[in-house]
């Protein structure tokens, strides 16, 4: 059998990184009627390219299968994410000197959570978003949305129509595209000559160091280091000018890039180049450019799985009631890998109405509203989106008021 090829450089993929068996798409929430129909499960295995060090899914599900018209993730439901979006817009506004004559384009604008702050600053903008559900929510905020998947062909259409950008924002989407070369080339084409592209993405180094195996799901085609991103950008017409570490999603990078065909770009600086060099050096020192780095996460995933199952079985044996909060994609990865079903975890509460009344993919655990959680008053509440730990423990202060305790499974089992 011929080995699979790297989606960036085409080299054979032979080195395994993570094997989570199989799972349905992590955001494919089910209606009650759909529980009686078959659900498609795909292998969930990750490999690493030993040429460019891009980590990627072995078996792809088509993007149209994952990013459907009823896509259920809406970023504005998180106060943490709203605050981050607002701060990001302010920082980029100040750094780039954006004004009423500028244009900002956000690729994968979701429900307009970020662009609402661009619009409030008086800067012309529009979004690109393929999912009808979130695009409709963005339009309800008064934001123009091009409802299509993004790539080089669409960028060429937009550029030909005079819709190039002074700032292209692509937050938490670079990992979500099956053809990463086409996507990055499209971002380069959409920029004006002195424009800037800002990308944010969870960083592979923190994924491994933080045992964040549950961030692996089919929507994430790639798992990114600056080492791999710099190479991809260079091959697709973007020059990397700066990098910043962020706390979002368990540890992310924000990179600023510009067209590589423009000399003396205003964002090119010695300080930015030094930050890029330091981040690349940190990745090398951590071993990211050597095969040994990629062998540890599998054992950590198995430890977390077994610890969670042991905890839930203990609670059932002792008559301790358990509920969960946050019907997040990472939670679905964890629950399906561990084989958790409603007998051990009877419900997951969530604030998002698009998920309430539905069932988690694979596990078939029902999604309920916050009021149901308050009515049931469970003794333990498992927080599935661990990256929102601080936000959710504040939001759910009622749990401690009735004597309940919060539980985290990642990176280690912890009863708060």
C-alpha positions in Angstrom: 0.0 0.0 0.0 1.4 3.4 -0.9 1.7 5.8 2.0 -0.4 8.9 2.3 1.1 12.2 1.2 1.6 15.3 3.2 -1.1 17.9 2.3 1.6 20.6 2.1 4.8 19.2 0.7 3.7 15.9 -0.7 6.2 13.8 1.2 5.1 10.3 2.4 3.4 10.2 5.8 4.7 7.3 7.8 5.1 8.4 11.4 2.1 8.1 13.7 1.2 10.9 16.2 -2.1 10.0 17.7 -4.7 7.3 17.2 -8.2 7.9 18.8 -9.9 5.0 17.0 -12.9 6.4 15.1 -15.6 9.0 15.8 -18.4 10.9 14.0 -17.8 14.5 13.1 -17.5 16.4 16.4 -20.1 19.1 15.6 -22.7 16.8 14.0 -25.3 17.1 16.7 -28.3 14.8 16.4 -32.0 15.4 16.5 -34.2 12.9 18.4 -35.4 11.4 15.1 -31.8 11.0 13.9 -31.0 8.7 16.9 -32.7 5.9 15.1 -30.7 6.3 11.9 -27.1 5.2 11.2 -24.3 7.8 11.8 -21.1 7.8 9.9 -17.9 7.4 11.9 -14.5 8.2 10.4 -11.1 7.0 11.6 -9.5 9.7 13.8 -5.7 9.2 13.3 -3.0 11.8 13.1 0.4 11.5 11.4 3.4 13.8 11.1 5.3 14.7 8.0 9.0 14.3 8.8 9.9 16.7 6.0 8.0 19.8 6.9 6.7 18.7 10.4 3.0 19.3 9.6 0.8 17.1 11.7 -2.4 16.1 9.9 -5.4 13.8 9.9 -4.9 10.5 8.1 -8.4 10.1 6.8 -10.3 13.1 5.6 -14.0 13.8 5.7 -15.0 16.3 3.0 -15.4 19.8 4.3 -19.0 19.9 3.1 -19.7 17.0 5.4 -18.3 18.9 8.4 -19.2 22.5 7.8 -22.9 22.1 7.0 -25.8 24.6 6.8 -26.9 23.9 10.4 -23.4 24.2 11.8 -23.8 24.6 15.6 -20.7 26.4 16.8 -21.4 30.1 17.5 -18.4 31.9 18.9 -20.3 34.8 20.5 -21.8 32.6 23.2 -18.5 32.7 25.1 -17.8 35.9 27.0 -14.1 34.9 27.0 -14.1 34.8 23.2 -16.0 38.1 22.9 -13.4 39.8 25.1 -10.6 38.3 23.1 -12.1 39.4 19.8 -12.6 42.9 21.0 -9.1 43.2 22.3 -7.7 41.7 19.1 -9.5 44.3 17.0 -8.3 47.1 19.2 -4.7 45.9 19.0 -4.7 45.5 15.2 -6.5 48.8 14.7 -3.8 50.6 16.7 -0.9 48.8 15.2 -1.9 49.1 11.6 -3.5 52.5 11.8 -6.8 51.4 10.2 -9.4 54.1 9.4 -12.6 54.7 7.5 -10.7 54.3 4.2 -9.4 50.8 5.1 -11.0 47.5 4.5 -11.0 44.4 6.8 -12.0 40.9 5.7 -12.4 38.1 8.1 -12.2 34.6 6.7 -14.5 32.2 8.6 -16.2 35.0 10.3 -18.7 32.7 12.0 -21.5 34.7 13.7 -19.8 38.0 13.3 -18.4 38.0 16.9 -15.2 39.7 15.8 -16.4 41.9 12.9 -18.9 43.6 15.1 -16.0 45.3 16.8 -14.4 46.3 13.5 -17.8 47.7 12.3 -18.2 49.6 15.6 -14.8 51.2 15.1 -16.0 52.7 11.8 -13.8 50.5 9.6 -15.4 49.0 6.4 -15.5 45.2 6.5 -17.0 42.0 5.3 -16.8 38.4 6.2 -16.4 35.1 4.3 -18.3 32.2 5.9 -19.5 28.9 4.3 -22.0 27.8 7.0 -25.5 29.2 6.5 -26.4 29.2 10.2 -23.6 31.3 11.4 -23.6 33.5 8.3 -27.2 34.4 9.1 -26.3 35.3 12.6 -23.5 37.6 11.3 -25.9 39.3 8.9 -28.3 39.8 11.8 -25.5 42.0 13.3 -25.5 44.0 10.1 -22.3 42.4 8.6 -22.0 41.6 5.0 -21.1 38.0 4.4 -19.9 36.1 1.3 -21.3 32.7 2.0 -18.7 30.4 0.4 -15.7 28.3 1.2 -12.5 30.4 0.9 -9.6 29.6 -1.4 -7.5 31.0 -4.2 -10.4 31.0 -6.7 -12.7 33.1 -4.5 -9.8 35.4 -3.6 -9.2 36.1 -7.2 -12.8 36.9 -7.8 -12.9 39.3 -4.9 -9.6 40.9 -5.9 -10.9 41.3 -9.5 -14.0 43.1 -8.1 -11.8 45.6 -6.2 -12.4 44.0 -2.8 -8.9 43.4 -1.6 -8.1 44.0 2.1 -5.8 46.1 4.2 -6.2 43.5 6.9 -7.2 39.8 6.4 -8.1 38.1 9.7 -8.2 34.3 9.8 -8.7 33.2 13.4 -8.9 29.5 14.2 -9.5 28.5 10.5 -6.0 27.6 9.2 -6.3 24.1 10.9 -9.8 23.7 9.4 -9.0 23.6 5.7 -8.2 20.4 3.8 -6.1 22.3 1.1 -3.9 24.5 3.3 -1.8 25.6 0.3 -4.8 26.9 -1.6 -6.1 28.7 1.5 -2.9 30.5 2.3 -2.4 31.4 -1.4 -5.9 32.8 -1.4 -5.1 35.0 1.7 -2.0 36.3 -0.1 -4.0 37.2 -3.2 -6.7 39.0 -1.2 -4.2 41.4 0.4 -3.5 44.8 -1.0 0.2 45.3 -1.7 0.9 46.7 1.8 -1.9 44.8 3.5 -1.4 42.5 6.5 -2.8 39.0 7.2 -3.4 38.0 10.9 -3.8 34.3 11.6 -4.5 32.7 15.0 -4.3 29.0 15.6 -3.8 26.6 18.5 -0.1 25.7 18.6 1.1 22.1 18.4 3.7 22.6 21.1 1.1 23.4 23.7 -1.1 20.6 22.5 1.6 18.1 23.4 2.8 19.8 26.5 -0.7 20.2 27.8 -1.9 16.7 26.9 -4.6 18.4 24.8 -5.4 15.3 22.7 -9.1 16.2 22.7 -8.5 19.1 20.3 -8.1 16.4 17.7 -11.2 16.0 15.6 -12.1 15.8 11.9 -12.7 19.5 11.4 -9.0 20.0 12.4 -7.2 18.8 9.3 -3.9 20.2 10.5 -2.1 20.7 13.8 0.3 23.6 13.5 3.7 24.7 14.7 5.4 27.9 13.6 8.0 25.7 12.0 5.4 24.2 9.6 3.5 27.5 9.2 6.6 29.5 8.1 7.3 26.9 5.5 3.7 26.9 4.2 3.6 30.7 4.1 6.9 30.9 2.2 5.7 28.4 -0.5 2.3 30.2 -0.9 3.4 33.8 -1.2 3.4 35.1 2.3 6.3 36.5 4.4 6.1 36.0 8.2 6.8 39.2 10.0 5.8 38.7 13.7 4.4 36.2 16.2 2.7 36.4 19.6 1.8 33.7 22.1 -1.8 33.8 23.3 -3.6 31.9 26.1 -6.7 31.1 23.9 -7.6 27.5 23.3 -5.0 26.2 25.7 -2.2 28.1 24.0 -2.3 29.7 20.5 -0.1 31.7 18.2 -1.0 34.9 16.4 1.1 35.5 13.4 1.3 38.6 11.1 2.3 38.1 7.5 2.3 40.1 4.3 2.8 39.5 0.6 6.3 38.2 -0.1 6.5 40.1 -3.4 6.5 43.5 -1.6 9.9 44.8 -0.6 10.3 47.0 2.6 6.9 46.2 4.0 5.9 48.6 6.8 5.3 45.6 9.2 8.8 44.2 8.7 10.9 45.0 11.8 13.9 43.7 13.6 11.7 43.2 16.7 9.2 41.0 14.9 11.9 39.0 13.2 13.5 38.4 16.6 10.2 37.1 18.1 9.8 34.7 15.1 13.4 33.5 15.6 12.8 32.9 19.3 9.6 30.9 18.7 11.2 28.8 16.1 14.2 28.2 18.5 11.8 27.2 21.3 10.2 24.6 19.0 13.5 23.2 18.0 14.7 23.0 21.7 11.5 21.3 22.6 12.4 18.6 20.0 9.6 19.5 17.6 11.9 19.0 14.6 12.8 15.4 15.7 10.7 12.2 15.6 10.9 11.6 19.4 8.6 14.6 20.1 5.7 12.9 18.5 5.7 9.7 20.6 4.4 10.8 24.0 0.8 12.1 23.5 -0.8 8.7 22.8 0.1 7.4 26.3 -1.2 10.6 27.9 -4.5 10.3 26.0 -4.9 6.7 27.3 -4.2 7.9 30.9 -6.8 10.6 30.7 -9.4 8.2 29.2 -8.9 5.7 31.9 -8.9 8.2 34.7 -12.2 9.7 33.4 -13.8 6.3 33.2 -12.6 5.4 36.6 -14.0 8.6 38.1 -17.5 8.1 36.4 -17.7 4.5 37.5 -16.7 5.4 41.0 -19.5 8.1 41.1 -22.1 5.6 39.9 -21.0 3.0 42.4 -21.2 5.6 45.2 -24.4 7.2 44.1 -22.8 10.5 43.3 -24.8 12.4 40.7 -22.8 13.8 37.7 -23.7 16.2 34.9 -21.5 18.0 32.4 -21.3 21.4 31.0 -20.3 22.6 27.5 -21.3 20.6 24.4 -18.0 21.3 22.8 -16.2 19.5 20.0 -13.3 18.7 22.2 -15.7 17.2 24.7 -17.1 14.9 22.0 -13.6 13.7 21.1 -13.0 12.9 24.8 -16.4 11.2 25.4 -16.2 9.1 22.2 -12.6 8.0 22.8 -13.5 7.0 26.4 -16.7 5.3 25.3 -18.8 7.3 27.7 -22.6 7.0 27.2 -25.7 8.3 29.0 -25.5 5.6 31.7 -22.4 7.3 33.1 -23.1 10.8 32.0 -26.8 11.5 31.6 -26.7 15.0 30.1 -24.6 17.9 29.1 -25.8 21.5 29.6 -25.0 24.3 27.2 -26.0 27.9 26.7 -26.3 27.6 22.9 -29.9 27.2 21.8 -28.7 25.6 18.5 -27.4 22.6 20.6 -30.2 22.4 23.2 -32.6 19.6 22.6 -30.2 17.7 20.5 -27.8 14.8 21.2 -24.0 14.6 21.2 -22.7 12.8 18.1 -21.6 9.2 18.9 -22.4 9.1 22.6 -26.0 10.2 22.2 -25.9 12.1 25.4 -28.7 14.7 25.5 -27.9 18.4 25.5 -30.0 20.5 27.9 -30.2 24.1 28.9 -28.6 25.6 32.0 -31.9 25.6 33.9 -32.1 21.8 33.7 -28.6 21.7 35.3 -29.9 24.0 38.1 -33.0 21.9 38.6 -31.0 18.6 38.8 -28.3 20.1 41.1 -25.7 17.4 40.4 -23.0 16.8 43.0 -20.3 16.9 40.3 -20.2 18.9 37.1 -17.7 17.9 34.4 -16.5 20.9 32.4 -15.8 19.6 28.9 -14.4 22.9 27.4 -11.4 23.1 29.8 -10.1 26.1 28.0 -13.1 28.1 29.4 -12.5 26.9 33.0 -12.4 30.3 34.6 -15.4 31.7 32.6 -17.6 28.6 33.3 -16.8 28.3 37.0 -17.8 32.0 37.4 -20.9 31.6 35.2 -22.0 28.5 37.2 -21.4 29.8 40.7 -24.7 28.2 41.7 -23.0 24.7 41.6 -20.8 25.6 44.6 -23.8 27.2 46.3 -25.7 23.9 46.4 -22.5 22.0 47.4 -21.5 20.7 44.0 -17.9 20.5 42.7 -16.5 21.0 39.3 -14.4 18.4 37.6 -11.8 18.6 34.8 -10.5 15.6 32.9 -7.8 17.4 30.8 -4.8 17.6 31.2 -5.4 15.5 34.4 -8.4 14.5 36.4 -9.1 17.2 38.9 -12.0 17.8 41.3 -12.1 21.5 42.1 
